[in-house]
């Protein structure tokens, strides 16, 4: 149990993000760069190292940051270089933008809004972007959902992303930020330049998904369900009433609806033996198994092996597949892409193309949920 004063502090944190409309995101969380560059692209910024006068930054001039003996070395054009333990690059107008690139990074620099804090933590530079909640949501939708989609699909993705953000807002509280930018939390590659994505975020501002106890739901989604979504208990340890099986006719002609993998018979038999199977003379024909509707376990006589385990071990697209022997090969005939729980992205795209509204799309994949303003959500004291 958490001490009472910790619960009170966490409740206060909840109300602080709710009123400020900002989120602290660790960016490039999967990397340990030796250097990085920051360049103002819009608005006005100043650099604050806490023990001296703030330095105004000029648009277009890069600020170079590098690790040196557990300190952060800072170089600004036409300015003296200096060392510090941490620094904050602070936006002054409310519409501030900067580009950011790390050493070893690929592609173009990412564009962010708001502030950037850089901290030296055990010889690693930690970068924390404090930005507007709705700009963050649009960035997540752009990264997770991709460009060129219809507005009602994008609105459903924005509500899912916002629900996830608020449900997990204090996931990294001990680290002094809210969320990271990789799949441990939500993928976030900076601001969205897609006007339709940005519109989807703004037009659903504050909306989240609640269960009938007004608790933020687990807003799971995946690429393609193969025609049938999975109950939560097939994938995780517990189930939820709103994460149930849904027969989905919308995704079955989409790109990720079916897949196929061929495995040499000796490799399949070796894998089964390593997984605990003992051949009692039943013969290879017994390897056949038809998974017409989603099931937990692959079965050979009394031997069982979870489909999710096979998927993870063999890096398969989904756990929704049948096993068929064809000559000297085992053919896995699969359906869908991803864990299958919650919203099917390709199905939702088809629904949007057919004229369904975001509320209809969400209600189809999450039966018995409520779309409401986050201010109506209850705080669950035992989820930290």
N, C-alpha and C positions, 0 to 999 in steps of 0.2 A: 504493500500500500504506500501511496505517496503521502508524505507529511502534509498537513493542512496548509502550511504556508506556501508549499510548492504548488499545490492545486490553485490557490488564490493567485499566485504569480502567473501561472499559465492561463488562467481565465482572463487576467488583465492583458496578457499578450494577445489573446483572441480579440478583445475589444479594441486594442490598439491598431491591429491591422484592419479591422473592420471600419474604423473611422478614418484612418490615414489614406487608404486606397493604394498602398504601396506594398511591394513584396521584395524580399532580399533573396537573390538567387546567386549561388556560386556558379560562375561560368568557367568553362573548360575544366570541369571538375575531374575528368578522367586523365588529365595531363599534369605533368610536373615540369613546366617549361623553365629554361634557364634565363629567358628574357622575353619581353613583350613590348609592343608599341601601342600607344594611345594617341589618337588624333581627333581634335575637335572638328566636327563637320557641320554643326548647326547650334545656334544659341550662344551662350557664354559660359565658360568654365573657369574655375580657379582651383589651384592645387594647394591643399592644406596638409602640412606635415606636423601640425599640432604644437610645435615648439618654436615657431617662427611666423613671420608675416606671410599670408597667403600669396601665391604667385598667380597672376592672371595668365591664362593660356590663349595663344593666338590661333584662330581658325586655320587649319591646314598644316600647322607645325607639329611634327611628331614629338611625343614624350617617350623616351626610351627607359624601360625598367629592366633591371637585371639583378640576379642574385650574386652577392659577393660576401663570403664569410658570414653567412646567416643574416646579412643585412640586405636592404634593397638599395641598389645604386640607381640614382635618377639623373638623367641627362635631358635638359631642355635646350633647344637651339638658342644661341645667343645668351645663354645663362650658365652660371657656374654649376658644375655637377656636385651632387651631395649624396650622403648616405642617410638612411632612416630605417626604423623598425616597421613603420606602417605609414600609409598616406591615404588621403581621400581626394578624388577629383570630383568636385561638386558643381552640378549644374545650377545656374542662377536665374533662368527665365521660366522654367517649367516646360519648355519645348526644346530641350537641349538634346543633342545627338553627338555620338562619337563612334569612330571606327576603332576596332581592336583586333590585334593579331598577336599570336604567341609564336615563339620559336618552334619549328617543327610542324606548325599548322599547315593545312592544305587548303587550297581554294582562296577565294577573295576574303579580305578582312570582314568580320561581322560588324553590323551596325547595331548599336544599343542606344537606349534613352536613359535619362536619369543620371545617377551618380555611380562612381566606381571606387571601391575601396580595395587597396592592396595590402595584405598582411604577410609578414614573414613568419611562417609556422614550421618550426623544426627544419629549417633549411628549404622549405617549399613556399613558393609564392602562391597565396590564395587570393583569388579575385572574386569580389562580391559586387554584383550589380543591383542597386536599389532602383526599382522602376515602377511605373504605374501598373496596377493590377490588370487593367484591360489591355494595355499594350503587351504585357506579358502573355495574356491569354491568346491574343492574336498571333504572337510569335510561336506559341506552342501549337496552335491549330495549323499554322503555315508549315511547321516542321513535321508534325505528326500526320496531318491530313493531306498535305501537298497542294499545289496550285491548280487553277483551272476547274474548280468544282462548283456546283450549284449552291446558291445562297442558303437554302433550307438545310442542306447537308452540313454546310459550314457552321450554321447556327447550332445544330445538334452537337457538333464536335466542340464548339465553344462552351456549351453548357457542361459537357462531360469534363472538359479540361478545368473549368472553374470549380466544379464539384470536387474534383481530385485535389486541386490546389488548397481549397479551404479545409477539406477533410485531413490533409497532411501538412497543414501550415506550419506546425511546430516540429516536423520530423527532424530537422537539423538545429533545433533551438540551442542545444548544448554547444554547437559549433558556431553560433552567433549569426546564422542565416536561416532562412525558412526552407528552401528547396535547392536541389542541385539541378544542373541542366542536362543530365543524361537520363537513361532509362530507369535508373534507381528511383527517380521522381518522375519528371516529364521532360522529354526532349525539347530543348529551347536553343535555337541558333541565332537569337537576337530578334530585332524588330521585323515585322512583316511589311513588305512594300506592296503587297497585294491588296488593292482597295476593297475587293469583295470580302476577303478574310477580315480586314479591319472593320468593315461594316457589320459583319456577322457578330463580332465581339461587342461592338457598341450597341447594336440593336437587341442583344440579350443581356445587357449589363446587369450584373448582380444576380442573375438567375442560376439556380442550382437544382439538383435532384435530391428529394427527401423521401424517406420511407414514411409509413403511417405513424411512426413515433416522432416524426420531424427530425430525424437523424440523417446526416449526409450519407448517401449510399456509396458503395464501392462502384465507381463509374467505369467498369471494365469495358474494353472494346478490342477488336481484332480485325484482321484484314478480310477474311472470308470464312464463313461458317460451314460451307459445303452443303447448305440447304437445311441445316438444323443446328441451332446453338446448343451449348453445353450447360448443364447445371453447374453451379459453383463447386459443389462437393466432389465432382469428377476431377477437378483441377486442384482445388485447395482443400484444407482440412475441414471446413465448415460450409454449410449452404446458407443461402439467403432467399427469402420468398420472391424477391424481385429479379433474381438471377436464375431463372428456370429455363427449361427447354422451350424453344420457340421454333416452329416449323417455318422456314424462311424460303418462299418461292422467288425472291427477288435477286438473289446472288448467284443462282445456279448456272447462269451463262456468262458470268464474269471471268476475268483472266485467271484468278486464283481458285476457281471452283473445284478443279480436279488436278491431280498430279499422279505420277507413277514412278516407282523406283524398282530397279532390277538388282537382285542380290544373288550371287552364286550360292547354290544349295549348300556346299561345305561351309561357307562363311555363316550362313543362317544357322546351321546345326551347331557350329562352334559357339556362336553367340548364345543360343539357347542353353547349351551345356554350362557356359560360364554364368548364366542366370539361374542355374539350379535345376534345369530339366534333365531327367534321367530317362533315356529311351528304353522302354520296356517291350520293344518289339512291335509297337503299334504301326510303324511304317511311315514313310514320308507323306503319304496322302493325308495323314492326320494333321499336317501342318496347315492345311486349308482352314480358313476361318472367315466367315462373312459378317462384316459389321454393317448391316443395313441401316440400323439406327445406332446412335452413340451408346457405347458400353464402356464399362470400366476396364475390363480385363480380357486379354487374349488367352484362349484356353486350348490346351491339348490334353484330353482326358481329365485327370485331376490336377494337372499343372496349370497354374495361372501366372500371368505376367501383366502388370498394368500397361495399357497402351501408352500412357504418358511417359512411363519409364523407357519404353522402346523408342518413343519419339525423341526423348532427350539423349538417349545413348547413341542414336543413329542420326541425330540432327535432321529430323524429318520436318516437313512443313506443318503437319498437324498430327493429332492422335486419332484421327477419324479415317481409318483405312481398313481394307480387307486384305487377307493373305491368301495368295493363290500360287500353287506350284505349276510351273510350265516348263517341262523338261528338266534340265539341270539348273533351273533358276527358281527362286522365290520372287514373285512379283507382288509388291505392295501397291494396291490400287487405292489411292487416297482422295479425300475430299477436303477442301478448305485450306486455310492458311492461318495459323495462330492457335491460341488456346480455345477459341470458340465461345468464350463467356461474354455475355453482354451484347453490345452493339456490333453488328457486322458492317464494316465500313463499305464494302462493295455493294451489299444489299441496301444500305442507307442511301448510297449514291443513286442507285436505280430508283428507289422510292422518291427521292427528290426530283429526279428527271421526269417521273410520272405525275408530279404535281402535289405530292404529299407535303404538308407543313412540318416544321421541325418538331412540333408537339406530337404529331401523329407518328413520326419516325421514332421518337424516343419512347412513346407509350407502347409501340409495337415490340420493341426489344427489351423494355423494362416494364413488365406488367405491374400494376398496382403501385406506381410511384407518383410523387407529387412534384410538379415544376413550380418552384416558389423562389422568392427573394431570400438571399442568404441570411438576412436579418431574422427570418422565421425559423432558422435552424437551431436545434438544441445543441448545447455543448456537452459532449460525452466526457465525463471527468476521468474515466479510466482508460481512455485511448490517448497515449502519448507517444 
